[in-house]
Amino acid sequence: MKIEIPIYEGFDDLDAFGPFELLRNVERAGGPFEVALVQLGGAPTVTSSHGAVLVGPRPLSRQPSEVDLVVVPGGRWLDPGASTGTRAEVERGDLPQTLARLHTGGVLMASVCTGAMLLAAAGLLAGRPATTHPSALEDLRAAGAEVREARVVDDGDVVTAGGVTSGLDLTLWLVERHVGARAAARLEQGADYERRGVVWRREEAAAAG
């Protein structure tokens, strides 16, 4: 399973690095993942919201046949005056358009924190259950999503997660979903992290009536 985490100027560090580390741990343990930090453009460096500088991330795949899962981090959405970050990427439009095209081609989309606003801008959350950072829930609702009060919201081909540290819960859920509960439990134990919150799933909601 090929997994890409697209970073951009002003992305939140933990939104990207948390899932990246856990997913790479699965890969290194022989799991069926191939994980990479990527970027849409060809800039020589990408700087995070907290000043980490990444040198030469490879390009985000443009064809659905080249990637299976994209995990989108947020960053700086709650700072409307910021010249970089999620809001700037929404206004620029290139990343949402690419995400929309990949999703149309069958690529699974996931988001951490305000990365959900990039999925919303891509047109992927209209009328669908989703979540994001608590301070951005009203923005998400205004974008047409059906907000769910859950740590992780799994709506099949789109999975969203709440605030920054929820990226860990998102990753553990994705591992459970695609590799199995035993692998997720080993990963959780190895990370010395205890999962929290609720994973909302459409099929479980339907079964509950």
C-alpha positions in Angstrom: 0.0 0.0 0.0 1.6 3.2 -1.1 1.0 6.1 1.3 1.9 9.7 0.8 1.8 12.6 3.2 1.8 15.9 1.3 3.6 18.7 3.2 3.6 22.4 2.2 4.9 25.7 3.6 3.4 26.1 7.1 2.2 22.5 7.6 1.9 21.5 11.3 4.8 19.3 12.3 3.0 16.7 14.5 0.2 16.4 12.0 2.7 15.1 9.4 5.5 13.6 11.5 3.3 11.7 13.9 1.5 9.6 11.2 4.8 9.3 9.3 6.7 7.8 12.2 4.0 5.3 13.1 3.4 4.3 9.5 7.2 3.9 8.9 7.4 1.7 11.9 4.9 -0.6 10.4 6.8 -0.5 7.1 10.1 -1.3 8.8 8.5 -4.2 10.7 7.6 -5.8 7.3 4.1 -4.4 7.0 2.5 -3.8 3.6 3.2 0.0 3.5 5.5 2.2 1.5 5.4 5.6 3.1 6.8 9.0 2.0 6.6 12.7 2.8 5.9 14.5 -0.5 5.2 17.9 -1.8 3.1 19.2 -4.7 5.7 21.6 -6.1 9.3 21.2 -6.7 10.7 23.6 -4.1 14.2 22.6 -2.8 13.0 22.9 0.8 9.7 23.0 2.7 9.4 24.7 6.1 6.9 23.6 8.8 4.8 25.9 11.0 7.4 25.4 13.8 10.5 26.0 11.6 11.6 22.5 10.7 13.1 22.5 7.2 12.8 19.5 5.0 15.1 19.2 2.0 13.9 18.0 -1.3 10.7 16.0 -0.6 9.8 14.1 -3.7 6.7 15.1 -5.7 3.2 14.1 -4.7 1.9 11.5 -7.1 -0.3 12.9 -9.9 -1.8 9.6 -11.1 -4.2 7.5 -8.9 -2.4 4.4 -10.0 0.7 5.6 -8.2 -0.7 6.0 -4.7 -3.3 4.2 -2.5 -3.7 6.6 0.5 -3.0 10.2 1.0 -2.8 11.6 4.6 -3.2 15.4 4.6 -1.9 17.4 7.5 -3.2 20.8 8.6 -1.4 23.9 9.9 -2.2 27.5 10.7 -5.8 27.5 9.7 -6.6 29.3 12.9 -4.2 32.1 12.0 -6.1 33.9 9.2 -3.3 36.4 8.7 -0.6 33.7 8.0 0.9 33.7 4.5 1.6 30.0 4.7 -0.4 27.0 6.0 -3.7 25.3 5.2 -5.7 28.4 4.5 -3.1 29.7 2.1 -3.1 26.3 0.3 -6.9 26.4 0.1 -6.8 29.9 -1.4 -4.0 28.8 -3.9 -6.1 25.9 -5.0 -3.5 23.6 -6.5 -3.3 21.1 -3.7 -7.2 20.7 -3.3 -7.5 20.2 -7.1 -4.9 17.5 -7.0 -6.5 15.8 -4.0 -9.8 15.9 -5.8 -8.4 14.3 -8.9 -6.6 11.5 -7.0 -9.8 10.8 -5.0 -11.9 10.6 -8.1 -9.4 8.0 -9.4 -10.0 5.8 -6.3 -7.3 7.0 -3.8 -8.3 6.9 -0.2 -8.1 10.3 1.6 -7.4 11.0 5.2 -6.8 14.2 7.1 -5.3 15.3 10.4 -6.6 18.3 12.2 -7.3 21.2 9.8 -6.1 19.2 6.9 -9.9 18.5 6.7 -10.3 22.0 5.3 -8.1 21.0 2.3 -10.4 18.0 1.8 -13.4 20.3 2.0 -11.9 22.7 -0.5 -11.4 19.7 -2.8 -15.1 19.0 -2.6 -14.8 15.7 -0.8 -16.7 16.5 2.4 -19.9 18.1 1.2 -22.8 16.3 2.9 -20.5 13.8 4.5 -19.6 13.1 8.1 -16.2 14.5 9.1 -14.3 16.2 11.9 -11.3 18.5 12.4 -9.7 20.6 15.2 -12.4 21.7 17.6 -11.8 25.4 16.9 -12.4 24.8 13.2 -15.6 22.7 13.4 -17.8 25.7 12.5 -15.7 26.3 9.4 -16.0 22.7 8.5 -19.7 22.8 8.9 -19.9 26.0 6.8 -18.0 24.1 4.1 -20.9 21.6 3.9 -19.6 18.7 6.1 -21.8 16.9 8.6 -19.7 17.4 11.7 -19.4 14.4 14.0 -18.1 14.7 17.6 -15.5 11.9 17.3 -11.8 11.6 17.5 -11.7 9.8 14.1 -14.5 9.7 11.5 -14.3 6.9 9.0 -16.6 7.4 6.1 -15.1 4.7 3.9 -13.0 6.4 1.2 -12.5 9.6 3.3 -11.2 9.4 6.9 -10.8 12.6 9.1 -9.4 13.2 12.5 -9.7 15.9 15.2 -7.0 18.1 16.6 -3.2 17.7 16.3 -2.5 14.6 18.4 -5.5 12.8 16.9 -3.2 12.0 14.0 -1.8 9.2 16.2 -5.3 7.8 16.7 -6.1 8.2 13.0 -2.9 6.2 12.1 -3.6 3.4 14.6 -7.1 3.1 13.2 -5.8 3.0 9.6 -3.4 0.3 10.6 -6.1 -1.7 12.3 -8.4 -1.2 9.2 -5.8 -2.3 6.6 -3.4 -4.6 8.5 -5.4 -5.8 11.5 -6.1 -5.1 15.2 -3.1 -7.1 16.4 -0.7 -5.0 14.3 -2.3 -1.8 15.6 -2.0 -3.0 19.2 1.7 -3.8 18.7 2.2 -0.3 17.2 0.3 1.3 20.0 2.4 -0.5 22.6 5.7 0.3 20.8 4.8 4.0 20.7 3.9 3.9 24.4 0.6 5.6 23.5 -2.9 4.9 24.6 -5.6 5.4 22.1 -8.4 7.8 23.1 -11.7 9.0 21.8 -14.2 7.5 19.5 -13.9 6.2 15.9 -17.2 6.9 14.2 -17.9 4.5 11.3 -20.8 4.7 8.9 -21.7 1.0 9.0 -21.7 1.0 12.8 -23.9 4.2 12.8 -26.3 2.5 10.4 -26.5 -0.7 12.4 -27.3 1.4 15.5 -30.2 2.9 13.7 
